[in-house]
Amino acid sequence: MQFQLSGQKIEVTPALRNHAHAKLDRLTRLDERIVGLNVVLSVDKLQHCAEGTLKVPGKSLHAEATGKDMYASIDVLFDKLVDQLRRYREKLCDKHPQEVREARQYG
């Protein structure tokens, strides 16, 4: 999996990078087929923003989070991405059993 962390108007410190890498494990535990993750950290006056784009086969998931603390923004961002990835995986898993149920019902 390709992981890219960049900053706009902010220097990405090793502490921020380590915090993001620690949160990355939650995503890889859910799905091993993740192609890449691009995270952009930015500061606009007093708002700390974190944006992330998660690339999975056939789809791209995007989430944004803002807050007064960059670490909290990263936490909220990864929570949103985990929720989106779970919903994406459920849609993939739900398609096949539904077809099997319909075949049994009519066959």
DAFEN-V179076 format. One record per backbone hydrogen bond with DSSP energy under -0.5 kcal/mol. CO is the residue of the C=O (numbers start at 0). NH is the residue of the N-H. Records with the same first field share a line. If there is no record, write none. Layout:
CO: NH, NH
This chain:
1: 36
3: 38
5: 40
6: 8
7: 42
9: 11
10: 12
12: 16
13: 17
14: 18
15: 19
16: 20
17: 21
18: 22
19: 23
20: 24
21: 24
22: 25, 26
23: 27
24: 28
25: 29
26: 30
30: 33
34: 1
35: 54
36: 3, 38
37: 52
38: 5
39: 50
40: 7
41: 48
43: 46
45: 47
46: 43, 48
47: 66
48: 41
49: 64
50: 39
51: 62
52: 37, 54
53: 55, 60
54: 34, 35
55: 58
58: 55
60: 53
62: 51
64: 49
66: 47
68: 72
69: 73
70: 74
71: 75
72: 76
73: 77
74: 78
75: 79
76: 80
77: 81
78: 82
79: 83
80: 84
81: 85
82: 86
83: 87
84: 88
85: 89
86: 90
87: 91
88: 92
89: 93
90: 94
91: 95
92: 96
93: 97
94: 98
95: 99
96: 100
97: 101
98: 102
99: 103
100: 104
101: 105
102: 106
